[in-house]
Amino acid sequence: MDVFVIPVGPDRYELYCEAAVEAPPVTPGSTGIIGRIRYQFAVMLHQAEERRRSGPSPEPHSDTRLGRLQDWIMGWVAERIAEQRLLWNLRREKAVVAFHPQDLTFEQTHTLIRRTLQRDWERHRLWLAVDSVLLLGSIALILVPGPNIVGYYFAFRVMGHWLSIRGAAQGLRDVTWTGQPCEPLTKLREAASLKGEARDRHVHEIAAQLRLQHLSTFFERVAVRHAS
């Protein structure tokens, strides 16, 4: 597995990876509430990933209040995929290559990675507790047949936090990390100081060099978040 240490400011970094999403199972693999939640999580994840790949629709899919809510939820899920995909994939990994800017040593990079994973572990543990309570309040929506997107939303949050906790723990305890200096990532640091079209062009060029399809979208989101 390859992980990219993305500079989003003079001394700020985010971890990033891209990986294919498996198609959801045709039917639930097990019975019961947990099996149903896991199945709906896989279905919702697949739908959101398809939305992210094709890009957001310029017009809402529905002009009803429920339809707009569904559009918003699916858009939110699509954004969370890029942020949590790395942690979800770490659950199964034993060895990871960390591509990092050339002006960072591997020791600095490894310290940064561990600090980031520890922060993520603590954050997702907190939100798992909060969203588990909210899920209990919407459990009836999940069990009713049909596209109950509100119930699936809370199920996604709980399942996503659980997988993220496991991935962060795996990365901290069991993964062997190796470093690989990467010139394009060094150049990417310059993009944080640019604005508008100049930044977009710079990031797109580097994303093409690294063959990372969604890097530009990810960079824009985290750069704006750190700037606010």
PyMOL commands that set and color helices and strands:
alter all, ss='L'
color gray80, all
select helices_A, chain A and resi 32-54+65-90+106-143+149-173+183-193+196-210+215-227
alter helices_A, ss='H'
color red, helices_A
select strands_A, chain A and resi 2-7+13-16+95-100+176-181
alter strands_A, ss='S'
color yellow, strands_A
deselect
rebuild
show_as cartoon
